[in-house]
Amino acid sequence: MKFVINALLLMSVFGALVQAHAQVSLSDFPNKPVKLVVTYPPGGGADVTARIVGQKLAQIWKQSVLIENKPGGGGNLGAEQVFHATPDGYTLLLVSASQVGNAALLEKTTFDLLSDFAPLGLLTSSPIVIAVNNRLQAQDLRGFVALMKAEPDRLNYASCGIATTHHFAIRSENQGHHRGNRCGRGARQTC
């Protein structure tokens, strides 16, 4: 909890710094609702995190924080929206590991995640878990990868979407031998 509070304070300071840069009185910030853009659909971990953070920021700022889910493109659609927003501190972006990976992998974006955005701090971290049906003849990850290589047309896997951390994790484990990704639109739908 202490970590979340520190992260919230960091976000609050960031908003004030952006306001100062825009030459607006700090005592007025925020004088209208703040938008927090989440690059995943409602119901998943990023959305829940944004709603908890948004609620705390609203309490601190005594101003509404609106959560806007903008999934797609491995997080790039939401990042693009924030990149084009007025740089006044009223539009924030919840960045995921997928966007950081995409920054290194994708050539065509209108923004540079590393130079066009200012990181505030880490809000959460979570492991990537691979789970299989109990009836599958694999007792561990090594056995699952071997099974995927041996029978690439028999098995399918699900990820939160193309170009997400989850998608890249399974692709790296099976080294491209299996192409049966059944993408969901976020963790909630995939599970």
C-alpha positions in Angstrom: 0.0 0.0 0.0 2.9 2.4 0.8 4.2 1.8 -2.7 0.8 2.7 -4.3 0.6 5.9 -2.2 4.1 6.9 -3.3 3.2 6.3 -6.9 0.1 8.4 -6.5 2.1 11.2 -5.0 4.5 10.9 -8.0 1.6 11.2 -10.4 0.3 14.2 -8.5 3.7 15.9 -8.7 3.8 15.1 -12.4 0.5 16.8 -13.0 1.8 19.9 -11.2 5.0 19.9 -13.2 3.2 19.6 -16.5 1.0 22.5 -15.4 4.0 24.6 -14.5 5.4 23.8 -18.0 2.2 25.0 -19.5 2.5 28.2 -17.5 -0.8 27.7 -15.6 -1.1 28.5 -12.0 -0.3 25.4 -9.9 -2.9 26.4 -7.3 -5.6 25.8 -10.0 -4.5 22.3 -10.9 -6.7 20.4 -11.6 -9.6 22.7 -12.2 -11.4 20.3 -14.5 -11.6 16.4 -14.7 -8.4 14.5 -15.5 -8.5 11.7 -18.0 -6.4 8.5 -17.4 -6.2 6.5 -20.6 -5.9 2.7 -20.2 -4.6 0.7 -23.2 -6.6 -2.4 -22.4 -10.4 -3.2 -22.3 -12.3 -3.0 -19.0 -12.0 -5.7 -16.4 -8.3 -6.6 -16.7 -5.4 -5.8 -14.4 -4.5 -2.5 -16.1 -8.1 -1.3 -15.9 -8.5 -2.3 -12.2 -5.2 -0.5 -11.5 -6.3 2.6 -13.3 -9.6 2.7 -11.4 -7.8 2.4 -8.0 -5.3 5.0 -8.9 -7.9 7.3 -10.4 -10.0 7.0 -7.3 -7.1 8.0 -5.0 -6.0 10.8 -7.3 -9.6 12.1 -7.3 -9.5 12.2 -3.5 -6.1 13.9 -3.4 -7.0 16.5 -6.1 -10.7 16.9 -5.2 -11.4 16.6 -8.9 -12.8 13.8 -11.0 -10.5 11.4 -12.7 -12.1 9.7 -15.7 -10.9 6.3 -16.9 -11.0 5.8 -20.6 -10.2 2.4 -22.0 -8.6 2.6 -25.5 -7.4 -1.0 -26.4 -5.7 -2.0 -29.6 -2.4 -2.2 -31.3 -0.6 -3.6 -28.3 -1.4 -0.4 -26.4 -0.4 2.0 -29.2 -3.9 3.3 -29.9 -4.2 4.7 -26.4 -0.6 6.0 -26.4 -1.3 7.7 -29.7 -4.3 9.4 -28.2 -2.4 10.7 -25.3 0.5 11.8 -27.5 -1.8 14.0 -29.5 -3.6 15.4 -26.4 -2.9 18.9 -25.2 0.2 18.6 -23.0 -1.4 20.3 -20.0 -1.5 17.4 -17.4 -5.2 16.6 -18.0 -4.6 13.5 -20.1 -2.5 10.7 -18.5 -1.4 7.3 -19.8 -1.2 4.1 -18.0 1.7 2.4 -19.8 2.1 -1.4 -19.8 5.0 -3.7 -20.5 3.6 -4.3 -23.9 4.1 -0.7 -24.9 7.6 -0.7 -23.7 8.3 -3.9 -25.8 6.5 -2.3 -28.8 8.8 0.7 -28.6 11.7 -1.5 -29.4 10.0 -3.7 -32.0 7.7 -1.4 -34.0 9.2 0.9 -36.6 6.1 2.9 -37.5 4.6 5.0 -34.7 4.0 8.7 -34.6 5.5 8.9 -31.2 8.6 7.8 -29.3 7.5 6.2 -26.0 10.8 6.9 -24.4 11.3 10.6 -25.4 7.7 11.8 -25.9 6.4 10.7 -22.5 7.6 11.3 -19.0 7.6 8.2 -16.8 6.2 8.8 -13.3 6.9 5.6 -11.5 5.9 1.9 -11.2 2.4 1.3 -10.0 2.3 -2.5 -10.2 4.1 -5.5 -11.3 2.8 -9.0 -12.1 4.1 -12.3 -13.4 3.0 -13.8 -16.6 1.4 -17.2 -16.0 1.0 -20.0 -18.5 -1.7 -22.5 -17.5 -2.9 -25.6 -19.4 -5.9 -27.9 -19.1 -5.2 -30.7 -16.5 -5.9 -33.3 -19.2 -3.0 -32.1 -21.4 0.0 -34.4 -21.5 2.3 -31.6 -20.2 3.4 -31.3 -16.6 5.5 -28.2 -16.9 6.5 -25.5 -19.4 9.3 -27.6 -21.0 6.8 -30.4 -21.6 4.2 -28.0 -23.1 6.7 -26.4 -25.5 7.9 -29.9 -26.6 4.2 -30.9 -27.2 3.6 -27.7 -29.2 6.7 -28.4 -31.4 5.7 -32.1 -31.8 2.1 -31.4 -32.7 1.9 -27.7 -33.9 -1.5 -28.1 -35.5 -3.3 -29.8 -32.6 -2.9 -27.2 -29.9 -4.0 -23.6 -29.6 -3.1 -21.0 -27.0 -4.7 -17.7 -26.0 -3.1 -14.4 -25.3 -4.4 -10.9 -24.5 -3.8 -9.8 -28.1 -1.2 -9.5 -30.8 2.0 -7.6 -29.8 1.2 -7.9 -26.1 3.8 -9.1 -23.5 1.7 -12.3 -23.2 1.9 -13.0 -26.9 5.6 -12.4 -27.1 6.2 -14.6 -24.1 4.6 -17.7 -25.6 6.1 -17.0 -29.0 9.6 -16.8 -27.5 9.0 -20.1 -25.5 7.9 -22.0 -28.6 10.3 -20.2 -30.9 7.7 -19.7 -33.5 6.9 -23.4 -34.1 3.2 -22.9 -33.3 0.9 -20.4 -34.9 -2.4 -21.1 -33.1 -2.8 -17.9 -31.1 -6.5 -17.2 -30.3 -6.3 -13.6 -29.3 -8.7 -12.1 -26.9 -9.3 -8.5 -26.3 -7.6 -8.2 -23.0 -6.9 -10.5 -20.1 -10.5 -10.8 -18.9 -11.8 -12.1 -22.2 -8.8 -14.4 -22.8 -9.3 -16.1 -19.4 
